[in-house]
Amino acid sequence: MNLFVCVLIVVVSVAVGITLMLLARRRAPDGSWFNDGDRASGVFGVLATGFAVLLGLVVVLAFTSYDESRAGAEDEARIVVQQLETAQLLPEADRAPLTGELVCYARSVVHQEWPRMQAGTQTSDTNPWGLRLYRTLRGIEPRTAAEQAAYAKWLDLRLDRETARNTRLHGASGVIPAPLWIVLALSAVLIIGFMLVFADSGEHAAIQATFVGTVVVVIVATLLLIRFLDDPYHPGAGALKPVAMERTLTVVDQYRRALGQEDPLPCDEKGRGRI
């Protein structure tokens, strides 16, 4: 989320809140409209407490989704390296093809899937290089005990990689449903609106502006935080980036050079298949 836009939203919201409070203060009687301020404060306390509890639960939910997306991306990158190492224990003729397709898989995650996640257009479809890896694996016939063990290990790692990928993709779709956003927005408006009823012409305008301004800052900033955590891939400060997979690409290139696998890859630098 763009930091400048967030600051602008907070500033505009505070300005609107203070303006409404000062307008209400002009018509408010000395001592506000309430005959019993303690009773009004009690009602406001109930509203604020309920909103704070709901807000806290939503923040925890959104942060959990954010953290799981980050962990899923890191696990996926780590498993790609483990699969590359396992591939070197399979029949010699199949090592280079599997390694090359793993490189293409990693490149497609960085250059194809990540931009789509940022744009909100990524689907849950299987990565095309994941399918190609599976087809290549089906054509392998392990003979020795080491090859059979490596083959079984590869299958386990493949399942782990797909699980990590699904976890990464889950965060791109958001976890906060629309009805919950409506309830949060409605609650925020009610609380700020209720504060306007505390307008008091007998109190200094700066004090009244401070009251409503601080409440608006906290509410709006928290809602923006939830929005950020619910969309962790959106470009901006704090957004998740494919750092782990980019690091994996560097490690894989070092492995290929060390193993002498200089065959052309079946994809370009962006992970797109060569025609």
C-alpha positions in Angstrom: 0.0 0.0 0.0 1.3 3.4 -1.0 2.5 5.2 2.2 1.8 8.6 0.8 -1.8 7.7 0.0 -2.3 6.3 3.5 -1.0 9.4 5.1 -3.2 11.5 2.8 -6.3 9.4 3.7 -5.6 9.9 7.4 -5.0 13.6 7.1 -8.2 14.1 5.0 -10.2 12.0 7.5 -8.9 14.0 10.4 -9.7 17.2 8.6 -13.3 16.1 7.9 -13.8 14.9 11.5 -12.5 18.2 13.0 -14.6 20.2 10.5 -17.8 18.3 11.5 -17.0 18.7 15.2 -16.5 22.5 14.9 -19.7 22.8 12.9 -21.6 20.8 15.5 -20.0 22.9 18.2 -21.5 26.1 16.8 -25.0 24.9 17.4 -24.3 22.9 20.6 -25.3 24.4 23.9 -22.9 25.1 26.7 -22.2 21.7 28.3 -23.2 19.7 25.2 -26.6 18.3 24.4 -26.5 15.7 27.1 -28.3 16.2 30.4 -26.4 13.3 31.9 -22.8 13.2 30.6 -21.9 10.1 32.6 -24.7 8.1 31.0 -23.7 9.2 27.5 -20.1 8.3 28.3 -21.2 4.9 29.4 -23.0 4.3 26.0 -19.9 5.5 24.2 -17.8 3.2 26.2 -19.9 0.2 25.2 -19.6 1.2 21.5 -15.9 1.8 21.7 -15.2 -1.4 23.6 -17.2 -3.5 21.2 -15.4 -1.9 18.2 -12.0 -2.3 19.8 -12.6 -6.0 20.5 -13.8 -6.6 16.9 -10.9 -4.6 15.5 -8.4 -6.6 17.6 -9.7 -9.9 16.3 -9.6 -8.7 12.7 -6.1 -7.5 13.1 -5.0 -10.8 14.4 -6.8 -12.6 11.6 -5.2 -10.4 8.9 -1.7 -10.6 10.4 -2.0 -14.4 10.6 -2.8 -14.5 6.9 0.1 -12.1 6.1 2.5 -14.2 8.1 1.4 -17.4 6.6 1.8 -16.0 3.1 5.3 -14.9 3.9 6.1 -18.3 5.4 4.6 -20.1 2.4 6.7 -18.2 0.0 9.9 -18.9 2.0 9.0 -22.6 2.3 8.3 -22.9 -1.4 11.7 -21.4 -2.3 13.5 -23.7 0.2 11.8 -26.8 -1.2 12.8 -25.9 -4.7 16.5 -26.1 -3.6 15.8 -29.4 -1.9 14.2 -30.8 -5.0 17.2 -29.8 -7.0 19.6 -31.6 -4.7 17.3 -34.7 -4.8 17.2 -34.6 -8.6 21.0 -35.2 -8.6 20.4 -38.7 -7.1 18.0 -39.8 -9.9 19.1 -41.4 -13.1 21.8 -39.3 -14.8 19.8 -38.7 -18.0 17.0 -37.1 -16.0 19.0 -34.8 -13.8 19.5 -31.9 -16.2 15.9 -31.8 -17.5 14.5 -31.7 -13.9 17.0 -29.1 -12.8 16.2 -26.9 -15.8 12.5 -27.2 -15.2 13.0 -26.3 -11.6 14.8 -23.1 -12.7 11.9 -22.3 -15.0 9.5 -22.9 -12.1 11.3 -20.5 -9.9 11.6 -17.9 -12.6 7.9 -18.1 -13.4 7.1 -17.6 -9.7 9.2 -14.4 -9.6 8.4 -12.9 -13.0 4.9 -14.3 -13.8 3.0 -15.2 -10.7 4.2 -12.4 -8.4 3.2 -9.5 -10.7 -0.3 -11.2 -11.1 -0.6 -11.5 -7.3 0.3 -7.8 -7.0 -2.4 -6.9 -9.5 -4.9 -9.3 -7.9 -5.3 -11.4 -11.0 -3.5 -14.6 -9.9 -5.7 -17.7 -9.9 -5.2 -21.0 -8.1 -4.3 -22.8 -11.3 -1.3 -25.1 -11.2 2.0 -23.6 -12.3 2.7 -24.8 -15.8 6.2 -25.8 -14.9 4.9 -27.7 -12.0 2.8 -29.8 -14.4 5.8 -30.2 -16.7 8.0 -31.4 -13.8 5.3 -34.0 -12.9 5.2 -35.3 -16.5 9.0 -35.5 -16.6 9.0 -37.4 -13.3 6.4 -39.9 -14.6 8.9 -40.9 -17.3 11.6 -41.7 -14.8 12.3 -45.4 -14.0 14.5 -45.6 -10.9 16.5 -48.8 -10.6 18.9 -48.6 -7.8 18.0 -48.3 -4.2 19.4 -44.8 -4.1 17.4 -43.8 -7.1 14.2 -45.3 -5.7 14.7 -43.5 -2.4 15.3 -40.2 -4.3 12.2 -40.7 -6.4 10.1 -41.2 -3.3 11.6 -38.2 -1.6 11.0 -36.1 -4.7 7.3 -37.0 -4.5 7.1 -35.9 -0.9 8.9 -32.6 -1.7 6.5 -32.0 -4.6 3.5 -32.3 -2.3 5.2 -29.9 0.2 6.0 -27.4 -2.5 2.4 -27.4 -3.8 1.2 -26.9 -0.2 3.6 -24.0 0.3 2.5 -22.5 -3.0 -1.2 -22.7 -2.1 -0.4 -21.0 1.2 1.3 -18.2 -0.7 -1.6 -17.8 -3.1 -4.2 -17.8 -0.3 -3.0 -14.5 1.0 -3.4 -12.9 -2.4 -7.1 -13.4 -2.4 -7.6 -11.7 1.0 -9.2 -13.3 4.1 -11.5 -10.4 5.3 -15.0 -11.0 3.8 -17.0 -8.0 2.5 -19.7 -8.2 5.3 -16.9 -7.8 7.9 -15.6 -4.7 6.1 -19.1 -3.3 6.1 -19.5 -3.9 9.8 -16.1 -2.3 10.5 -16.9 0.8 8.4 -20.3 1.2 9.9 -19.0 0.9 13.5 -16.3 3.5 12.7 -18.9 5.9 11.4 -21.1 5.4 14.4 -18.3 6.0 16.9 -17.1 9.2 15.1 -20.7 10.3 14.7 -21.4 9.7 18.4 -18.5 11.8 19.3 -20.0 14.8 17.5 -22.9 14.7 20.0 -20.3 15.6 22.6 -19.8 18.9 20.9 -19.7 21.7 23.6 -19.7 25.4 22.8 -18.4 26.1 26.3 -15.2 24.1 25.7 -12.3 25.5 23.8 -12.4 24.6 20.1 -8.8 23.2 20.1 -9.7 20.7 22.8 -12.8 19.5 20.9 -10.7 19.2 17.7 -8.1 17.2 19.6 -10.7 14.8 20.9 -12.2 13.9 17.6 -8.9 14.1 15.7 -7.1 11.5 17.8 -10.0 9.1 17.6 -10.2 9.5 13.8 -6.4 8.9 13.5 -6.6 5.7 15.5 -9.6 4.3 13.7 -8.6 5.2 10.2 -5.0 4.1 10.7 -6.1 0.7 12.1 -8.5 0.1 9.2 -5.7 0.9 6.7 -3.4 -1.5 8.6 -6.0 -4.2 8.2 -6.4 -3.4 4.5 -2.6 -3.7 4.1 -2.4 -7.0 5.9 -5.3 -8.4 3.9 -3.5 -7.6 0.7 0.2 -8.4 1.4 1.4 -8.4 -2.2 0.0 -5.0 -3.2 3.0 -2.8 -4.2 4.1 -0.4 -1.5 5.9 -0.2 1.8 6.0 -3.5 3.7 4.6 -5.6 0.8 5.8 -9.2 0.4 8.4 -9.6 -2.4 9.9 -12.7 -4.0 13.1 -12.3 -2.1 13.3 -15.9 -1.0 12.7 -17.3 -4.6 15.2 -14.8 -6.1 17.8 -16.1 -3.6 16.9 -19.6 -4.6 17.5 -18.7 -8.2 21.0 -17.6 -7.3 21.7 -20.8 -5.4 20.3 -22.9 -8.2 22.6 -21.2 -10.7 25.6 -21.9 -8.5 24.5 -25.6 -8.3 24.2 -25.8 -12.1 27.7 -24.4 -12.6 29.2 -26.7 -10.0 27.5 -29.7 -11.6 28.5 -28.7 -15.1 24.9 -28.5 -16.3 25.3 -25.9 -19.0 22.5 -27.1 -21.3 20.1 -24.4 -22.6 17.0 -24.0 -20.3 13.5 -24.6 -21.7 12.4 -21.1 -20.7 13.6 -17.5 -21.0 14.7 -15.2 -18.2 11.1 -14.5 -17.3 10.1 -18.2 -17.0 8.2 -18.3 -20.3 8.5 -21.5 -22.2 10.6 -21.3 -25.4 8.7 -22.1 -28.6 
